[in-house]
C-alpha cells in the first residue's frame, strides 16, 4: 500500500501563495518521514523512545526538504525558490518543536533543527539528483548514514540497506508525486 499525501486543494481554484504551498509541502514531508520510521519499525529495527523516532523523522524531513529544493530549482526564480524552501523549513521546524515538546517536555527545539537543516544542506548539495530518477545513490546513502547513526550500531548494515533501497526511495517518490501535483495546480 502506498503512502497517500495531500496533492489537491479542497477549496476551489484560487491561487495559492508560495508560503501556502510550502506549508502543505512540509506537512507532506513530515508525513512521509513518519512513514519512514514506521516502515523501519515494521521491518524489525527497534527505536527506544519517541525522541529517537523524532531524530529519524528529522533526518527524513531534511532529506525531503532537499528533494523539494531540487524540484523547485527549475520552476521558480531564485527569490521564489528561497521563499518556498525557507517557509517549508520554518514549518518543519515548528512540527519538530511541537512533537519534541510533547515527547521531551517544553523547550525550544527549532534552532537545533534549523542548524541540522543547514548542515545537511551542505552534505546533500554534494549528492546526485536527476529529474527523471529523483535522488541518486549518493543522496540516498547520505540519508541512510544519518538514519543508521540514530539507530545505533545494532543491525547497522541492514538498516542502511533498508533506507537506501526501500524507505528513502519510497519517501522521495511519494513526496515528489504529491509536490509535483500541488505545484502544477
N, C-alpha and C positions, 0 to 999 in steps of 0.2 A: 504494500500500500504506500503510495507516495504522499509526501507532506503537502498539505494544501495551505497556500499562503494567499493573502489578500492581493488581488490583481485588478479589481474593478472598484469603482466608486459607487456608493449606494445612492447618492443624490445626483441625478441628472448629469447634464453635460457641461456644467460650469467649469471654467478654467481653474486650475489649482496652482498655488504658489509653489516655488521650489521647496520652501520650508514644509509645506503640507506633504509634498511628495517624499521629502526626506524623513518625515515622521513615520509615514507608512513603511518606507524602506527600512527604517530602524526597527520597527515592530516586526517586520518580516525577518530581518536578520536575527533578531532576538529569538523568534520562534524556531527558526532553522537551527540556531545554536543550541537551544534547549533540546531539540530533536536529536542533535548530535550526541549530547550527553546520554539521552535515553537509549539511543542505539548502542552506545558503548556499554552501558549497564546491561542491556538485554543480551549482549554478546559475552557477558561474564566479567567485564572489567569493573572492579569494585571502586566505588568512591566512599570515603569515610565520613563525609559531612556535607551539609548544604554549602558551606563556604568553599569546599573543594569543587563541588559541582559548578558553582558560580565562577571559580577560576577557569574551568574548562569552557564554560559559556563565554567568558570574556575572550578566550583565545579564538573561538569560532567567530565571535562578533567582530573582532579585529580583522580576521581573515576576510569576512564578508564585507566589511567596510572597504577593504582594498579591492575586492571584486567589484563593488559598486563604483569605486573611483575609476577603475578600468572601463566599466560600461559607459560611464558618462563622459569620459575623456573626449571622444569624437563628437558627442552630441551637444555639449554645452560649451559656451565660451569659457575662458579661464576663470573669469569672475563668477559666472553662474556655477561652474563646477566647484569652486571653492565654497560658495554659499551652500550648495547642496551637501557636500561632504561634511562641512562644519556643522550644519544643522543635524545631519544624521548622527555625527559623533556626539553632539550635545545630548540628543535624545537617548542614545545608547548609554551615555554616562548617567543620565537620570534613571534609566532602568537598572543599571548596576547599583546605583546608590539606594534605590527603593528595595531591591532584593537583598543586598548586603545588610541593610538596616534591619530587615525582617530576620535574617539569618544570624547576624552577628551583633545586633544591638545598634543603637544610634551612633552615628558618625558621619563624616563626610568622606565618601568613597569615590567621589567624582574625580578629584585631582589625580589619584593613583591610577585610575583607569585611563584618563587622558594622557598621562605620562606613558602608560603601556601602549596606547594607540600611536603616540609619537615615535616610540622606539620601534614598534612593529612596522610602521610606515617605512622606515629606513631599511629594515630587513626585507620586506616584501617588494620594495622598489627594485631590488636586485633580481627578482624572480620573473620567470617567463609567464606570459598570459597571451592567449590569442582569442580573437572574437569568435572564431569557429569552435574551438575546443575548450575555451574557458581557462581556468588556472592550469599552468603547466606543472610538470612533475616537481620542479624545484619549489614552487609555491605550495604545493600540497605537502612536500617534505617539511617545509618550514612549519606549517600548521601541525603536522604530525609530531615534530620535535617538541613544540611548545606544549601540546596536549600530553605527550608522554612524560615531559618534565613534571607536569602537575600530577599525573597519576603515580609517579614514582617508579622505582626500579623493577617492581614485580610485573612480569609479562610485558616489559618494555618493547621488545621486538614485535610482539603480536599486536600491541596497541598501535604502534607506528604503522604496521601493515594495514590494520583496520581503518585508521584515519586516512591514510594515503590512497588506499584502493577503494574504499566504500564511503565512509562518512563525510570526508571532505568533498569529494565529487558530488555526492548526493545533496549536501547543503548548498554548494555552489550552483548546481543545476536548478534546484527548486527556487532558490533565491533569485537567480538570473531570470528565469522564466517569468516570475511574478513582477520583478522590477522592469523588465522589458515591456511587459503589457501595460503597466502603470505609466511608463514614460511615453508610450505610443498614444495613449488616450488623450 
